C-alpha cells in the first residue's frame, strides 16, 4: 500500500489523468449517455447549422451565428467558433461529440488538479478540487452537447493552470498565457467574465512574499491585461450588447431577496455545511494551540476569494435562479475552500503538544456539538427537492419491466436513498467526530492518525463526493432515458409517414418552446419530412409570463399552423408532446377522429397518431 501511495505522489499528474479519464468515461458509459444520441435540447442546432455550412461557408456561417447571438442579447463568439469547428470535424455524428466531451471533462479535471499542485496543495486536496467542482447536479455540461459552460470550463481550467504555473515558476509568459485563456473563457459565456478578478487575486495571494503592495508591483504585467479584458468586455456588453438577456436570463437590477436566494442556493449546492465543519475543527485547533495564531490569518484570503467568486455570480443569476449548469463557475469557490480546509488540516495534524485544561476541554465539547448540529443540518438539506433524484429504485423497477436498466443505476439509486432517507450517516459521523476529540491525547501514533481531524474531514468529503456522484449519475441516466425515448418516437414517425405526408406537431409554446423547434429540425434534416404543421397548445402549469424569442413557433414554422390546413383529412400523422394529448383531443373533436388513427406512445409520454391505411 505504501508503495502505491509513493508512486502516486511521484507520478501525480499521470495518476490524475488516468484517474479522471477512467472516471468520466466510465460514468458516461455506465449511464448510457456516451452513445445516447439525439436530444431535443440544443442538438437541433447541430443539424440546422450542419445543413447550411456547405452552402454558406465557414466564415459566413460563423458571422451569422454571432449576429444571431447579438440579436438576442448574447455575446459568445468563441463558443460559436468552437461549436462550428465541432460541426466541421464531427458533423452530425453525435457519438463522436459525446466522446470528445468526455475528453474535455478529463482534461478539465487534469488542468484543475495541476493548478492546485502548482500553488502548493497536496495530491488529495488537489483531487478534491475538480471532484467537487465538476461532479454533482451541475455535471450535465459533460453529456449535453450545447451548453457554453463546457468550453468555458475548459478555458477557465487552463487559465487557472497557467496562473498556478506563473506563481510556481515566476514566468511572465505563463501569466500572459493565463490572460489569453481568461479572454477565451469570457468569450465562451458572459458570466465567466466575472471570475477574472478572483483569478487576479489568486495570483497575488499565492505570489505574495512580504506584502500585498509588493505583490501588486511585481505582477503589474499580469494585472493590467487581465483587468483590461475584464473592464473592456463588461463595457462592450453594457453599451453594445445589453444586459437584459433572453427572457428569464440577464441582469435585471439588484433585488435583495432574489440575490440572497441565489447566494444561499449556491452555498447549499457547494456543501457549505462541510466548510463550516472544517472551520469548527480549525477553531478548536487554535483554541487548543495545536495551530499557531498566524495560521488563523490564512483563512482571510480564501474567504475573500469565496466572496469575489460567489457574490458576482449570485447577482447575475438573481433573476433566473441558480441551479444545474448555472452553478458554473460559482461552484468552484466552495470546491476550492473545501480543498483548502483539507490541506490546512493535513498540514496541522495533532502532535500531542496541545494545551490542556478547562478551556481546551470546553473548546472540544462545543466544537463537537457544533459539528453534530452541522451534520444534521446537512442531512436535512440533502433531502431538499433540489437534490431529489428522478429515478429512485422504485421507478427503476417499474422501468425495468419495459426496457433494460443498467445495474449501476440501481446501485446508485439505492446508495442515494441510503444517504438521504436515514439518519445513520450524521449519527455515525457525529460519533466518529466524538472519538476524534476524545483521542486527541492518546500517545499511540497509529490510533492518533486514524482518529485525527484530518482523517475525519477526509471521510466527510468522501461521503459528500459519493452523494454528488449518485445525483450526477441520476441526471445523466435521465438524459439518456429522454434521448432513447426521443429517438424511438422519431423512428416511429419515420416508419409510419411518407416523405411528403403531412405531420401535425402539437406542442406547448412555453414548455416545449425549444423542443417544438427541435422536432422540426430533426424531421427535416434527418428524416426528410418537410411537410410539418404546428398546433400550439398551452398545457397545464404553463404560466411563465416572461417574453422569450422561442415562444412563437412562427419563427420556425412560418405560416404552417393548423389554422392554415384547409383540409384536415390530409393530416397523415399527429405528433403530441407529453401532457397535451387530452387537451388536443378535446380541442380537435370537431375534425379529428382517433378511431381513424393508430396510437403510439412511450414511457416518457410522447404520443403519435398515424392514419390507418
Beta strands, then each sheet from edge to edge (+ up, - down):
strand 1: 502-507
strand 2: 532-536
strand 3: 571-576
strand 4: 597-601
strand 5: 607-611
sheet 1: 2+ 1+ 3+ 5- 4+
end
